Amino acid sequence: VMSYLVTQRTREIGIRVALGASTGNVLRIIVRQGMMLAIGGIVIGVVGGLLLTRVLASLLYGVSATDPFTFAFVALVLAAVALLATYLPARRAAGIDPIIAMKAE
């Protein structure tokens, strides 16, 4: 999804770079957008998991349905994967040549 969003914003990113945005600024913009989506999804997932603890309790063996370590571990793993999945397209976007980006459309 982030790769698609970066592709859609190629022209905008090219204009930002042409106007003087640094590589770090472009990285920050893209990573911030992706991580906000990921954090929102993680929060919704944790809340949904907590609300469905009765269903989870019947499916789990040896682990409490509201085990805070499990919820925290899964949330951290998902956040790390989201960071990597956001950083790779952001790094590609930071290297966009403004002239090529303008000619792309």
C-alpha beads as a LAMMPS data file, in Angstrom:
LAMMPS data file: protein, C-alpha beads

105 atoms
104 bonds

1 atom types
1 bond types

-500.0 500.0 xlo xhi
-500.0 500.0 ylo yhi
-500.0 500.0 zlo zhi

Masses

1 110.0

Atoms # bond

1 1 1 0.000 0.000 0.000
2 1 1 2.787 2.412 0.869
3 1 1 4.610 1.629 -2.352
4 1 1 1.437 2.426 -4.275
5 1 1 0.930 5.665 -2.347
6 1 1 4.517 6.719 -3.032
7 1 1 4.041 5.969 -6.733
8 1 1 0.904 8.109 -6.742
9 1 1 2.768 10.981 -5.068
10 1 1 5.832 10.888 -7.353
11 1 1 5.098 14.273 -8.864
12 1 1 4.498 15.894 -5.462
13 1 1 7.719 14.429 -4.078
14 1 1 9.600 15.616 -7.162
15 1 1 8.296 19.155 -6.626
16 1 1 9.307 19.036 -2.949
17 1 1 12.830 17.911 -3.879
18 1 1 13.059 20.575 -6.611
19 1 1 12.102 23.229 -4.067
20 1 1 14.837 22.123 -1.698
21 1 1 13.451 19.353 0.480
22 1 1 16.237 17.190 1.789
23 1 1 16.309 13.398 1.654
24 1 1 15.594 13.318 5.377
25 1 1 12.512 15.493 4.971
26 1 1 11.074 13.245 2.271
27 1 1 11.831 10.149 4.358
28 1 1 10.156 11.700 7.393
29 1 1 7.003 12.628 5.482
30 1 1 6.497 9.178 3.968
31 1 1 7.439 7.210 7.093
32 1 1 5.216 9.395 9.293
33 1 1 2.234 8.835 7.000
34 1 1 2.764 5.073 6.905
35 1 1 3.337 4.720 10.619
36 1 1 0.218 6.725 11.447
37 1 1 -1.791 4.224 9.396
38 1 1 -0.022 1.292 11.054
39 1 1 -0.431 2.644 14.592
40 1 1 -4.118 3.255 13.939
41 1 1 -4.493 -0.337 12.752
42 1 1 -2.581 -1.707 15.731
43 1 1 -4.733 0.265 18.179
44 1 1 -7.929 -0.950 16.496
45 1 1 -6.588 -4.511 16.536
46 1 1 -5.625 -4.434 20.212
47 1 1 -8.982 -2.957 21.201
48 1 1 -10.753 -5.549 19.056
49 1 1 -8.666 -8.310 20.612
50 1 1 -9.498 -7.125 24.099
51 1 1 -13.186 -6.970 23.242
52 1 1 -13.106 -10.517 21.873
53 1 1 -11.289 -12.099 24.826
54 1 1 -14.096 -14.584 25.473
55 1 1 -13.717 -16.005 21.978
56 1 1 -9.919 -16.002 22.323
57 1 1 -10.029 -17.742 25.686
58 1 1 -11.636 -20.817 24.145
59 1 1 -8.951 -20.989 21.434
60 1 1 -5.830 -20.492 23.568
61 1 1 -4.055 -23.098 25.651
62 1 1 -1.705 -22.080 28.444
63 1 1 -1.982 -18.343 27.787
64 1 1 -4.446 -15.915 29.281
65 1 1 -6.682 -14.200 26.713
66 1 1 -5.656 -10.830 28.138
67 1 1 -1.944 -11.599 28.485
68 1 1 -0.309 -8.143 28.289
69 1 1 3.041 -9.571 27.143
70 1 1 1.414 -11.237 24.132
71 1 1 -0.507 -8.105 23.158
72 1 1 2.608 -5.943 23.529
73 1 1 4.845 -8.388 21.653
74 1 1 2.451 -8.701 18.719
75 1 1 1.970 -4.928 18.581
76 1 1 5.751 -4.358 18.558
77 1 1 6.327 -6.967 15.841
78 1 1 3.594 -5.445 13.689
79 1 1 5.019 -1.956 14.239
80 1 1 8.504 -3.148 13.238
81 1 1 7.189 -4.785 10.072
82 1 1 5.180 -1.649 9.253
83 1 1 8.278 0.502 9.764
84 1 1 10.267 -1.640 7.339
85 1 1 7.402 -1.723 4.837
86 1 1 7.173 2.068 5.052
87 1 1 10.894 2.814 5.042
88 1 1 11.690 0.952 1.820
89 1 1 9.297 2.961 -0.409
90 1 1 10.277 6.135 1.460
91 1 1 13.934 5.540 0.688
92 1 1 13.054 5.007 -2.962
93 1 1 10.986 8.212 -2.950
94 1 1 13.840 10.191 -1.423
95 1 1 15.999 9.361 -4.419
96 1 1 13.522 10.656 -7.003
97 1 1 15.077 12.948 -9.583
98 1 1 12.811 16.033 -9.828
99 1 1 13.119 16.306 -13.609
100 1 1 12.154 12.685 -14.179
101 1 1 9.273 13.045 -11.698
102 1 1 7.911 16.022 -13.632
103 1 1 8.134 14.166 -16.952
104 1 1 6.481 11.049 -15.498
105 1 1 2.954 12.376 -15.920

Bonds

1 1 1 2
2 1 2 3
3 1 3 4
4 1 4 5
5 1 5 6
6 1 6 7
7 1 7 8
8 1 8 9
9 1 9 10
10 1 10 11
11 1 11 12
12 1 12 13
13 1 13 14
14 1 14 15
15 1 15 16
16 1 16 17
17 1 17 18
18 1 18 19
19 1 19 20
20 1 20 21
21 1 21 22
22 1 22 23
23 1 23 24
24 1 24 25
25 1 25 26
26 1 26 27
27 1 27 28
28 1 28 29
29 1 29 30
30 1 30 31
31 1 31 32
32 1 32 33
33 1 33 34
34 1 34 35
35 1 35 36
36 1 36 37
37 1 37 38
38 1 38 39
39 1 39 40
40 1 40 41
41 1 41 42
42 1 42 43
43 1 43 44
44 1 44 45
45 1 45 46
46 1 46 47
47 1 47 48
48 1 48 49
49 1 49 50
50 1 50 51
51 1 51 52
52 1 52 53
53 1 53 54
54 1 54 55
55 1 55 56
56 1 56 57
57 1 57 58
58 1 58 59
59 1 59 60
60 1 60 61
61 1 61 62
62 1 62 63
63 1 63 64
64 1 64 65
65 1 65 66
66 1 66 67
67 1 67 68
68 1 68 69
69 1 69 70
70 1 70 71
71 1 71 72
72 1 72 73
73 1 73 74
74 1 74 75
75 1 75 76
76 1 76 77
77 1 77 78
78 1 78 79
79 1 79 80
80 1 80 81
81 1 81 82
82 1 82 83
83 1 83 84
84 1 84 85
85 1 85 86
86 1 86 87
87 1 87 88
88 1 88 89
89 1 89 90
90 1 90 91
91 1 91 92
92 1 92 93
93 1 93 94
94 1 94 95
95 1 95 96
96 1 96 97
97 1 97 98
98 1 98 99
99 1 99 100
100 1 100 101
101 1 101 102
102 1 102 103
103 1 103 104
104 1 104 105
